[in-house]
Amino acid sequence: MANASNVIAPAGSVAVLRAVDFFFNLRTKLADWNEARITRKALSSLTDAQLEDIGLTRAEIQAI
């Protein structure tokens, strides 16, 4: 049979976890935003004919 024990987290550990989680999520969101920005920039440099070849229009680029 398993033993159950009550473990109490040290004072402030939840706040530290939330702060670390916040900065990790911020870093992830910034990386995602930058990747989308680079993609939009590359697509914007294509001609209308090239965009049509890949099934996009200029209006759809901003949605990426």
PDB file of N, H, CA, C and O in Angstrom:
ATOM      1  N   MET A   1       0.845  -1.158   0.000  1.00  0.00           N
ATOM      2  CA  MET A   1       0.000   0.000   0.000  1.00  0.00           C
ATOM      3  C   MET A   1       0.902   1.236   0.000  1.00  0.00           C
ATOM      4  O   MET A   1       1.947   1.258   0.650  1.00  0.00           O
ATOM      5  N   ALA A   2       0.485   2.250  -0.730  1.00  0.00           N
ATOM      6  H   ALA A   2      -0.363   2.233  -1.259  1.00  0.00           H
ATOM      7  CA  ALA A   2       1.275   3.472  -0.837  1.00  0.00           C
ATOM      8  C   ALA A   2       1.094   4.343   0.394  1.00  0.00           C
ATOM      9  O   ALA A   2       0.019   4.405   0.990  1.00  0.00           O
ATOM     10  N   ASN A   3       2.149   4.993   0.744  1.00  0.00           N
ATOM     11  H   ASN A   3       3.023   4.942   0.259  1.00  0.00           H
ATOM     12  CA  ASN A   3       2.097   5.931   1.862  1.00  0.00           C
ATOM     13  C   ASN A   3       1.817   7.326   1.335  1.00  0.00           C
ATOM     14  O   ASN A   3       2.409   7.743   0.339  1.00  0.00           O
ATOM     15  N   ALA A   4       0.944   8.034   1.975  1.00  0.00           N
ATOM     16  H   ALA A   4       0.464   7.695   2.784  1.00  0.00           H
ATOM     17  CA  ALA A   4       0.653   9.412   1.605  1.00  0.00           C
ATOM     18  C   ALA A   4       1.282  10.323   2.643  1.00  0.00           C
ATOM     19  O   ALA A   4       1.195  10.081   3.847  1.00  0.00           O
ATOM     20  N   SER A   5       1.907  11.360   2.155  1.00  0.00           N
ATOM     21  H   SER A   5       1.978  11.556   1.177  1.00  0.00           H
ATOM     22  CA  SER A   5       2.479  12.318   3.095  1.00  0.00           C
ATOM     23  C   SER A   5       2.113  13.722   2.641  1.00  0.00           C
ATOM     24  O   SER A   5       2.018  14.000   1.446  1.00  0.00           O
ATOM     25  N   ASN A   6       1.917  14.568   3.579  1.00  0.00           N
ATOM     26  H   ASN A   6       1.995  14.342   4.550  1.00  0.00           H
ATOM     27  CA  ASN A   6       1.622  15.961   3.270  1.00  0.00           C
ATOM     28  C   ASN A   6       2.941  16.704   3.112  1.00  0.00           C
ATOM     29  O   ASN A   6       3.743  16.798   4.041  1.00  0.00           O
ATOM     30  N   VAL A   7       3.139  17.226   1.916  1.00  0.00           N
ATOM     31  H   VAL A   7       2.488  17.150   1.161  1.00  0.00           H
ATOM     32  CA  VAL A   7       4.350  17.981   1.644  1.00  0.00           C
ATOM     33  C   VAL A   7       3.944  19.434   1.476  1.00  0.00           C
ATOM     34  O   VAL A   7       3.086  19.758   0.655  1.00  0.00           O
ATOM     35  N   ILE A   8       4.545  20.279   2.232  1.00  0.00           N
ATOM     36  H   ILE A   8       5.243  20.016   2.899  1.00  0.00           H
ATOM     37  CA  ILE A   8       4.241  21.702   2.167  1.00  0.00           C
ATOM     38  C   ILE A   8       5.375  22.390   1.422  1.00  0.00           C
ATOM     39  O   ILE A   8       6.549  22.244   1.764  1.00  0.00           O
ATOM     40  N   ALA A   9       4.994  23.144   0.394  1.00  0.00           N
ATOM     41  H   ALA A   9       4.041  23.263   0.117  1.00  0.00           H
ATOM     42  CA  ALA A   9       5.998  23.857  -0.387  1.00  0.00           C
ATOM     43  C   ALA A   9       6.594  24.990   0.442  1.00  0.00           C
ATOM     44  O   ALA A   9       5.901  25.603   1.254  1.00  0.00           O
ATOM     45  N   PRO A  10       7.869  25.265   0.236  1.00  0.00           N
ATOM     46  CA  PRO A  10       8.502  26.374   0.958  1.00  0.00           C
ATOM     47  C   PRO A  10       7.820  27.698   0.632  1.00  0.00           C
ATOM     48  O   PRO A  10       7.295  27.879  -0.466  1.00  0.00           O
ATOM     49  N   ALA A  11       7.830  28.606   1.576  1.00  0.00           N
ATOM     50  H   ALA A  11       8.257  28.459   2.469  1.00  0.00           H
ATOM     51  CA  ALA A  11       7.203  29.910   1.384  1.00  0.00           C
ATOM     52  C   ALA A  11       7.800  30.609   0.166  1.00  0.00           C
ATOM     53  O   ALA A  11       9.019  30.677   0.009  1.00  0.00           O
ATOM     54  N   GLY A  12       6.940  31.117  -0.675  1.00  0.00           N
ATOM     55  H   GLY A  12       5.950  31.062  -0.547  1.00  0.00           H
ATOM     56  CA  GLY A  12       7.387  31.851  -1.856  1.00  0.00           C
ATOM     57  C   GLY A  12       7.644  31.001  -3.073  1.00  0.00           C
ATOM     58  O   GLY A  12       7.889  31.541  -4.152  1.00  0.00           O
ATOM     59  N   SER A  13       7.597  29.694  -2.944  1.00  0.00           N
ATOM     60  H   SER A  13       7.398  29.254  -2.069  1.00  0.00           H
ATOM     61  CA  SER A  13       7.928  28.846  -4.092  1.00  0.00           C
ATOM     62  C   SER A  13       6.890  28.955  -5.204  1.00  0.00           C
ATOM     63  O   SER A  13       7.230  28.862  -6.384  1.00  0.00           O
ATOM     64  N   VAL A  14       5.634  29.150  -4.836  1.00  0.00           N
ATOM     65  H   VAL A  14       5.357  29.226  -3.877  1.00  0.00           H
ATOM     66  CA  VAL A  14       4.586  29.295  -5.851  1.00  0.00           C
ATOM     67  C   VAL A  14       4.797  30.590  -6.629  1.00  0.00           C
ATOM     68  O   VAL A  14       4.638  30.616  -7.850  1.00  0.00           O
ATOM     69  N   ALA A  15       5.149  31.650  -5.934  1.00  0.00           N
ATOM     70  H   ALA A  15       5.278  31.629  -4.942  1.00  0.00           H
ATOM     71  CA  ALA A  15       5.410  32.926  -6.601  1.00  0.00           C
ATOM     72  C   ALA A  15       6.599  32.812  -7.550  1.00  0.00           C
ATOM     73  O   ALA A  15       6.574  33.359  -8.653  1.00  0.00           O
ATOM     74  N   VAL A  16       7.627  32.111  -7.125  1.00  0.00           N
ATOM     75  H   VAL A  16       7.648  31.666  -6.230  1.00  0.00           H
ATOM     76  CA  VAL A  16       8.803  31.919  -7.982  1.00  0.00           C
ATOM     77  C   VAL A  16       8.421  31.102  -9.206  1.00  0.00           C
ATOM     78  O   VAL A  16       8.835  31.426 -10.319  1.00  0.00           O
ATOM     79  N   LEU A  17       7.642  30.056  -9.018  1.00  0.00           N
ATOM     80  H   LEU A  17       7.305  29.792  -8.114  1.00  0.00           H
ATOM     81  CA  LEU A  17       7.199  29.230 -10.138  1.00  0.00           C
ATOM     82  C   LEU A  17       6.394  30.057 -11.134  1.00  0.00           C
ATOM     83  O   LEU A  17       6.588  29.935 -12.343  1.00  0.00           O
ATOM     84  N   ARG A  18       5.504  30.888 -10.636  1.00  0.00           N
ATOM     85  H   ARG A  18       5.347  30.987  -9.653  1.00  0.00           H
ATOM     86  CA  ARG A  18       4.697  31.734 -11.528  1.00  0.00           C
ATOM     87  C   ARG A  18       5.565  32.726 -12.287  1.00  0.00           C
ATOM     88  O   ARG A  18       5.324  32.978 -13.468  1.00  0.00           O
ATOM     89  N   ALA A  19       6.563  33.289 -11.633  1.00  0.00           N
ATOM     90  H   ALA A  19       6.759  33.085 -10.674  1.00  0.00           H
ATOM     91  CA  ALA A  19       7.460  34.233 -12.300  1.00  0.00           C
ATOM     92  C   ALA A  19       8.270  33.531 -13.386  1.00  0.00           C
ATOM     93  O   ALA A  19       8.406  34.049 -14.494  1.00  0.00           O
ATOM     94  N   VAL A  20       8.798  32.371 -13.073  1.00  0.00           N
ATOM     95  H   VAL A  20       8.687  31.950 -12.173  1.00  0.00           H
ATOM     96  CA  VAL A  20       9.566  31.608 -14.066  1.00  0.00           C
ATOM     97  C   VAL A  20       8.668  31.224 -15.233  1.00  0.00           C
ATOM     98  O   VAL A  20       9.076  31.336 -16.389  1.00  0.00           O
ATOM     99  N   ASP A  21       7.454  30.773 -14.945  1.00  0.00           N
ATOM    100  H   ASP A  21       7.123  30.683 -14.005  1.00  0.00           H
ATOM    101  CA  ASP A  21       6.498  30.394 -15.980  1.00  0.00           C
ATOM    102  C   ASP A  21       6.150  31.589 -16.860  1.00  0.00           C
ATOM    103  O   ASP A  21       6.049  31.456 -18.079  1.00  0.00           O
ATOM    104  N   PHE A  22       5.967  32.756 -16.246  1.00  0.00           N
ATOM    105  H   PHE A  22       6.048  32.865 -15.256  1.00  0.00           H
ATOM    106  CA  PHE A  22       5.650  33.975 -16.999  1.00  0.00           C
ATOM    107  C   PHE A  22       6.754  34.282 -18.002  1.00  0.00           C
ATOM    108  O   PHE A  22       6.474  34.527 -19.175  1.00  0.00           O
ATOM    109  N   PHE A  23       8.008  34.272 -17.548  1.00  0.00           N
ATOM    110  H   PHE A  23       8.235  34.074 -16.595  1.00  0.00           H
ATOM    111  CA  PHE A  23       9.113  34.606 -18.440  1.00  0.00           C
ATOM    112  C   PHE A  23       9.344  33.529 -19.493  1.00  0.00           C
ATOM    113  O   PHE A  23       9.734  33.847 -20.616  1.00  0.00           O
ATOM    114  N   PHE A  24       9.115  32.280 -19.158  1.00  0.00           N
ATOM    115  H   PHE A  24       8.798  32.022 -18.246  1.00  0.00           H
ATOM    116  CA  PHE A  24       9.230  31.213 -20.151  1.00  0.00           C
ATOM    117  C   PHE A  24       8.168  31.394 -21.234  1.00  0.00           C
ATOM    118  O   PHE A  24       8.467  31.277 -22.423  1.00  0.00           O
ATOM    119  N   ASN A  25       6.925  31.679 -20.825  1.00  0.00           N
ATOM    120  H   ASN A  25       6.683  31.774 -19.860  1.00  0.00           H
ATOM    121  CA  ASN A  25       5.853  31.899 -21.797  1.00  0.00           C
ATOM    122  C   ASN A  25       6.112  33.139 -22.637  1.00  0.00           C
ATOM    123  O   ASN A  25       5.838  33.143 -23.837  1.00  0.00           O
ATOM    124  N   LEU A  26       6.635  34.185 -22.023  1.00  0.00           N
ATOM    125  H   LEU A  26       6.859  34.181 -21.048  1.00  0.00           H
ATOM    126  CA  LEU A  26       6.961  35.404 -22.758  1.00  0.00           C
ATOM    127  C   LEU A  26       8.015  35.117 -23.819  1.00  0.00           C
ATOM    128  O   LEU A  26       7.901  35.569 -24.958  1.00  0.00           O
ATOM    129  N   ARG A  27       9.035  34.368 -23.441  1.00  0.00           N
ATOM    130  H   ARG A  27       9.128  34.001 -22.515  1.00  0.00           H
ATOM    131  CA  ARG A  27      10.095  34.008 -24.390  1.00  0.00           C
ATOM    132  C   ARG A  27       9.527  33.200 -25.555  1.00  0.00           C
ATOM    133  O   ARG A  27       9.886  33.431 -26.710  1.00  0.00           O
ATOM    134  N   THR A  28       8.652  32.265 -25.255  1.00  0.00           N
ATOM    135  H   THR A  28       8.360  32.076 -24.317  1.00  0.00           H
ATOM    136  CA  THR A  28       8.037  31.439 -26.295  1.00  0.00           C
ATOM    137  C   THR A  28       7.185  32.288 -27.232  1.00  0.00           C
ATOM    138  O   THR A  28       7.250  32.128 -28.451  1.00  0.00           O
ATOM    139  N   LYS A  29       6.389  33.188 -26.667  1.00  0.00           N
ATOM    140  H   LYS A  29       6.336  33.319 -25.676  1.00  0.00           H
ATOM    141  CA  LYS A  29       5.532  34.048 -27.492  1.00  0.00           C
ATOM    142  C   LYS A  29       6.357  34.980 -28.366  1.00  0.00           C
ATOM    143  O   LYS A  29       6.002  35.216 -29.521  1.00  0.00           O
ATOM    144  N   LEU A  30       7.447  35.511 -27.835  1.00  0.00           N
ATOM    145  H   LEU A  30       7.735  35.319 -26.896  1.00  0.00           H
ATOM    146  CA  LEU A  30       8.315  36.366 -28.641  1.00  0.00           C
ATOM    147  C   LEU A  30       8.962  35.591 -29.781  1.00  0.00           C
ATOM    148  O   LEU A  30       9.080  36.111 -30.890  1.00  0.00           O
ATOM    149  N   ALA A  31       9.376  34.376 -29.528  1.00  0.00           N
ATOM    150  H   ALA A  31       9.281  33.953 -28.627  1.00  0.00           H
ATOM    151  CA  ALA A  31       9.970  33.547 -30.578  1.00  0.00           C
ATOM    152  C   ALA A  31       8.942  33.232 -31.661  1.00  0.00           C
ATOM    153  O   ALA A  31       9.265  33.270 -32.849  1.00  0.00           O
ATOM    154  N   ASP A  32       7.711  32.923 -31.263  1.00  0.00           N
ATOM    155  H   ASP A  32       7.449  32.892 -30.298  1.00  0.00           H
ATOM    156  CA  ASP A  32       6.643  32.652 -32.233  1.00  0.00           C
ATOM    157  C   ASP A  32       6.334  33.895 -33.063  1.00  0.00           C
ATOM    158  O   ASP A  32       6.164  33.814 -34.279  1.00  0.00           O
ATOM    159  N   TRP A  33       6.261  35.056 -32.386  1.00  0.00           N
ATOM    160  H   TRP A  33       6.398  35.122 -31.398  1.00  0.00           H
ATOM    161  CA  TRP A  33       5.981  36.312 -33.082  1.00  0.00           C
ATOM    162  C   TRP A  33       7.083  36.607 -34.097  1.00  0.00           C
ATOM    163  O   TRP A  33       6.799  37.010 -35.225  1.00  0.00           O
ATOM    164  N   ASN A  34       8.340  36.408 -33.700  1.00  0.00           N
ATOM    165  H   ASN A  34       8.571  36.081 -32.784  1.00  0.00           H
ATOM    166  CA  ASN A  34       9.455  36.697 -34.594  1.00  0.00           C
ATOM    167  C   ASN A  34       9.453  35.766 -35.802  1.00  0.00           C
ATOM    168  O   ASN A  34       9.748  36.194 -36.917  1.00  0.00           O
ATOM    169  N   GLU A  35       9.127  34.516 -35.588  1.00  0.00           N
ATOM    170  H   GLU A  35       8.887  34.168 -34.682  1.00  0.00           H
ATOM    171  CA  GLU A  35       9.060  33.567 -36.708  1.00  0.00           C
ATOM    172  C   GLU A  35       7.968  33.975 -37.698  1.00  0.00           C
ATOM    173  O   GLU A  35       8.171  33.913 -38.910  1.00  0.00           O
ATOM    174  N   ALA A  36       6.816  34.391 -37.183  1.00  0.00           N
ATOM    175  H   ALA A  36       6.651  34.442 -36.198  1.00  0.00           H
ATOM    176  CA  ALA A  36       5.728  34.847 -38.053  1.00  0.00           C
ATOM    177  C   ALA A  36       6.129  36.123 -38.786  1.00  0.00           C
ATOM    178  O   ALA A  36       5.784  36.297 -39.954  1.00  0.00           O
ATOM    179  N   ARG A  37       6.853  37.015 -38.114  1.00  0.00           N
ATOM    180  H   ARG A  37       7.133  36.873 -37.165  1.00  0.00           H
ATOM    181  CA  ARG A  37       7.311  38.257 -38.738  1.00  0.00           C
ATOM    182  C   ARG A  37       8.252  37.967 -39.902  1.00  0.00           C
ATOM    183  O   ARG A  37       8.144  38.583 -40.962  1.00  0.00           O
ATOM    184  N   ILE A  38       9.170  37.031 -39.703  1.00  0.00           N
ATOM    185  H   ILE A  38       9.257  36.531 -38.842  1.00  0.00           H
ATOM    186  CA  ILE A  38      10.110  36.659 -40.766  1.00  0.00           C
ATOM    187  C   ILE A  38       9.364  36.040 -41.944  1.00  0.00           C
ATOM    188  O   ILE A  38       9.682  36.317 -43.101  1.00  0.00           O
ATOM    189  N   THR A  39       8.376  35.205 -41.650  1.00  0.00           N
ATOM    190  H   THR A  39       8.117  34.980 -40.710  1.00  0.00           H
ATOM    191  CA  THR A  39       7.578  34.579 -42.708  1.00  0.00           C
ATOM    192  C   THR A  39       6.809  35.632 -43.494  1.00  0.00           C
ATOM    193  O   THR A  39       6.792  35.598 -44.724  1.00  0.00           O
ATOM    194  N   ARG A  40       6.167  36.576 -42.786  1.00  0.00           N
ATOM    195  H   ARG A  40       6.181  36.604 -41.786  1.00  0.00           H
ATOM    196  CA  ARG A  40       5.421  37.641 -43.468  1.00  0.00           C
ATOM    197  C   ARG A  40       6.344  38.479 -44.343  1.00  0.00           C
ATOM    198  O   ARG A  40       5.975  38.859 -45.454  1.00  0.00           O
ATOM    199  N   LYS A  41       7.539  38.764 -43.846  1.00  0.00           N
ATOM    200  H   LYS A  41       7.838  38.454 -42.943  1.00  0.00           H
ATOM    201  CA  LYS A  41       8.501  39.557 -44.614  1.00  0.00           C
ATOM    202  C   LYS A  41       8.905  38.827 -45.890  1.00  0.00           C
ATOM    203  O   LYS A  41       8.986  39.436 -46.957  1.00  0.00           O
ATOM    204  N   ALA A  42       9.159  37.526 -45.786  1.00  0.00           N
ATOM    205  H   ALA A  42       9.094  37.030 -44.920  1.00  0.00           H
ATOM    206  CA  ALA A  42       9.545  36.738 -46.964  1.00  0.00           C
ATOM    207  C   ALA A  42       8.401  36.667 -47.969  1.00  0.00           C
ATOM    208  O   ALA A  42       8.619  36.799 -49.173  1.00  0.00           O
ATOM    209  N   LEU A  43       7.184  36.458 -47.475  1.00  0.00           N
ATOM    210  H   LEU A  43       7.007  36.350 -46.497  1.00  0.00           H
ATOM    211  CA  LEU A  43       6.036  36.386 -48.377  1.00  0.00           C
ATOM    212  C   LEU A  43       5.761  37.732 -49.033  1.00  0.00           C
ATOM    213  O   LEU A  43       5.350  37.782 -50.192  1.00  0.00           O
ATOM    214  N   SER A  44       5.982  38.814 -48.310  1.00  0.00           N
ATOM    215  H   SER A  44       6.316  38.773 -47.368  1.00  0.00           H
ATOM    216  CA  SER A  44       5.743  40.149 -48.863  1.00  0.00           C
ATOM    217  C   SER A  44       6.693  40.468 -50.005  1.00  0.00           C
ATOM    218  O   SER A  44       6.380  41.295 -50.861  1.00  0.00           O
ATOM    219  N   SER A  45       7.841  39.824 -50.027  1.00  0.00           N
ATOM    220  H   SER A  45       8.096  39.152 -49.331  1.00  0.00           H
ATOM    221  CA  SER A  45       8.808  40.087 -51.090  1.00  0.00           C
ATOM    222  C   SER A  45       8.482  39.333 -52.381  1.00  0.00           C
ATOM    223  O   SER A  45       9.092  39.592 -53.418  1.00  0.00           O
ATOM    224  N   LEU A  46       7.529  38.406 -52.324  1.00  0.00           N
ATOM    225  H   LEU A  46       7.034  38.195 -51.481  1.00  0.00           H
ATOM    226  CA  LEU A  46       7.148  37.651 -53.517  1.00  0.00           C
ATOM    227  C   LEU A  46       6.246  38.490 -54.414  1.00  0.00           C
ATOM    228  O   LEU A  46       5.562  39.403 -53.952  1.00  0.00           O
ATOM    229  N   THR A  47       6.256  38.165 -55.697  1.00  0.00           N
ATOM    230  H   THR A  47       6.811  37.423 -56.073  1.00  0.00           H
ATOM    231  CA  THR A  47       5.357  38.843 -56.633  1.00  0.00           C
ATOM    232  C   THR A  47       3.953  38.264 -56.487  1.00  0.00           C
ATOM    233  O   THR A  47       3.759  37.209 -55.882  1.00  0.00           O
ATOM    234  N   ASP A  48       2.974  38.979 -57.056  1.00  0.00           N
ATOM    235  H   ASP A  48       3.131  39.836 -57.547  1.00  0.00           H
ATOM    236  CA  ASP A  48       1.598  38.490 -57.005  1.00  0.00           C
ATOM    237  C   ASP A  48       1.468  37.134 -57.696  1.00  0.00           C
ATOM    238  O   ASP A  48       0.704  36.279 -57.248  1.00  0.00           O
ATOM    239  N   ALA A  49       2.209  36.936 -58.784  1.00  0.00           N
ATOM    240  H   ALA A  49       2.830  37.631 -59.148  1.00  0.00           H
ATOM    241  CA  ALA A  49       2.164  35.657 -59.496  1.00  0.00           C
ATOM    242  C   ALA A  49       2.728  34.527 -58.631  1.00  0.00           C
ATOM    243  O   ALA A  49       2.184  33.423 -58.613  1.00  0.00           O
ATOM    244  N   GLN A  50       3.807  34.805 -57.924  1.00  0.00           N
ATOM    245  H   GLN A  50       4.249  35.701 -57.938  1.00  0.00           H
ATOM    246  CA  GLN A  50       4.390  33.787 -57.046  1.00  0.00           C
ATOM    247  C   GLN A  50       3.450  33.459 -55.890  1.00  0.00           C
ATOM    248  O   GLN A  50       3.313  32.299 -55.501  1.00  0.00           O
ATOM    249  N   LEU A  51       2.805  34.487 -55.345  1.00  0.00           N
ATOM    250  H   LEU A  51       2.916  35.429 -55.660  1.00  0.00           H
ATOM    251  CA  LEU A  51       1.835  34.248 -54.275  1.00  0.00           C
ATOM    252  C   LEU A  51       0.668  33.409 -54.785  1.00  0.00           C
ATOM    253  O   LEU A  51       0.183  32.518 -54.089  1.00  0.00           O
ATOM    254  N   GLU A  52       0.224  33.699 -56.002  1.00  0.00           N
ATOM    255  H   GLU A  52       0.618  34.423 -56.568  1.00  0.00           H
ATOM    256  CA  GLU A  52      -0.877  32.921 -56.579  1.00  0.00           C
ATOM    257  C   GLU A  52      -0.469  31.460 -56.761  1.00  0.00           C
ATOM    258  O   GLU A  52      -1.288  30.559 -56.580  1.00  0.00           O
ATOM    259  N   ASP A  53       0.788  31.222 -57.116  1.00  0.00           N
ATOM    260  H   ASP A  53       1.454  31.953 -57.263  1.00  0.00           H
ATOM    261  CA  ASP A  53       1.284  29.853 -57.283  1.00  0.00           C
ATOM    262  C   ASP A  53       1.190  29.044 -55.990  1.00  0.00           C
ATOM    263  O   ASP A  53       0.958  27.836 -56.028  1.00  0.00           O
ATOM    264  N   ILE A  54       1.367  29.701 -54.858  1.00  0.00           N
ATOM    265  H   ILE A  54       1.555  30.683 -54.827  1.00  0.00           H
ATOM    266  CA  ILE A  54       1.290  28.980 -53.582  1.00  0.00           C
ATOM    267  C   ILE A  54      -0.076  29.141 -52.915  1.00  0.00           C
ATOM    268  O   ILE A  54      -0.278  28.717 -51.777  1.00  0.00           O
ATOM    269  N   GLY A  55      -1.007  29.759 -53.639  1.00  0.00           N
ATOM    270  H   GLY A  55      -0.843  30.104 -54.564  1.00  0.00           H
ATOM    271  CA  GLY A  55      -2.382  29.832 -53.148  1.00  0.00           C
ATOM    272  C   GLY A  55      -2.647  30.926 -52.134  1.00  0.00           C
ATOM    273  O   GLY A  55      -3.536  30.789 -51.294  1.00  0.00           O
ATOM    274  N   LEU A  56      -1.892  32.010 -52.201  1.00  0.00           N
ATOM    275  H   LEU A  56      -1.170  32.122 -52.884  1.00  0.00           H
ATOM    276  CA  LEU A  56      -2.090  33.126 -51.272  1.00  0.00           C
ATOM    277  C   LEU A  56      -2.325  34.424 -52.024  1.00  0.00           C
ATOM    278  O   LEU A  56      -1.982  34.552 -53.200  1.00  0.00           O
ATOM    279  N   THR A  57      -2.911  35.375 -51.332  1.00  0.00           N
ATOM    280  H   THR A  57      -3.189  35.271 -50.378  1.00  0.00           H
ATOM    281  CA  THR A  57      -3.032  36.737 -51.846  1.00  0.00           C
ATOM    282  C   THR A  57      -2.321  37.663 -50.868  1.00  0.00           C
ATOM    283  O   THR A  57      -1.994  37.265 -49.750  1.00  0.00           O
ATOM    284  N   ARG A  58      -2.085  38.893 -51.291  1.00  0.00           N
ATOM    285  H   ARG A  58      -2.351  39.217 -52.200  1.00  0.00           H
ATOM    286  CA  ARG A  58      -1.416  39.852 -50.402  1.00  0.00           C
ATOM    287  C   ARG A  58      -2.229  40.090 -49.134  1.00  0.00           C
ATOM    288  O   ARG A  58      -1.659  40.285 -48.061  1.00  0.00           O
ATOM    289  N   ALA A  59      -3.534  40.077 -49.248  1.00  0.00           N
ATOM    290  H   ALA A  59      -3.997  39.918 -50.120  1.00  0.00           H
ATOM    291  CA  ALA A  59      -4.391  40.314 -48.083  1.00  0.00           C
ATOM    292  C   ALA A  59      -4.244  39.207 -47.040  1.00  0.00           C
ATOM    293  O   ALA A  59      -4.414  39.455 -45.846  1.00  0.00           O
ATOM    294  N   GLU A  60      -3.933  38.003 -47.475  1.00  0.00           N
ATOM    295  H   GLU A  60      -3.795  37.801 -48.444  1.00  0.00           H
ATOM    296  CA  GLU A  60      -3.823  36.869 -46.550  1.00  0.00           C
ATOM    297  C   GLU A  60      -2.491  36.829 -45.800  1.00  0.00           C
ATOM    298  O   GLU A  60      -2.362  36.121 -44.802  1.00  0.00           O
ATOM    299  N   ILE A  61      -1.510  37.581 -46.272  1.00  0.00           N
ATOM    300  H   ILE A  61      -1.615  38.157 -47.083  1.00  0.00           H
ATOM    301  CA  ILE A  61      -0.187  37.553 -45.641  1.00  0.00           C
ATOM    302  C   ILE A  61      -0.267  38.026 -44.195  1.00  0.00           C
ATOM    303  O   ILE A  61       0.366  37.432 -43.323  1.00  0.00           O
ATOM    304  N   GLN A  62      -1.026  39.074 -43.924  1.00  0.00           N
ATOM    305  H   GLN A  62      -1.540  39.556 -44.633  1.00  0.00           H
ATOM    306  CA  GLN A  62      -1.099  39.628 -42.569  1.00  0.00           C
ATOM    307  C   GLN A  62      -1.764  38.680 -41.584  1.00  0.00           C
ATOM    308  O   GLN A  62      -1.580  38.817 -40.375  1.00  0.00           O
ATOM    309  N   ALA A  63      -2.531  37.720 -42.083  1.00  0.00           N
ATOM    310  H   ALA A  63      -2.680  37.608 -43.065  1.00  0.00           H
ATOM    311  CA  ALA A  63      -3.196  36.759 -41.197  1.00  0.00           C
ATOM    312  C   ALA A  63      -2.231  35.690 -40.687  1.00  0.00           C
ATOM    313  O   ALA A  63      -2.561  34.924 -39.782  1.00  0.00           O
ATOM    314  N   ILE A  64      -1.049  35.649 -41.271  1.00  0.00           N
ATOM    315  H   ILE A  64      -0.781  36.272 -42.006  1.00  0.00           H
ATOM    316  CA  ILE A  64      -0.067  34.622 -40.881  1.00  0.00           C
ATOM    317  C   ILE A  64       0.668  35.056 -39.636  1.00  0.00           C
ATOM    318  O   ILE A  64       1.535  34.332 -39.147  1.00  0.00           O
TER     319      ILE A  64
END
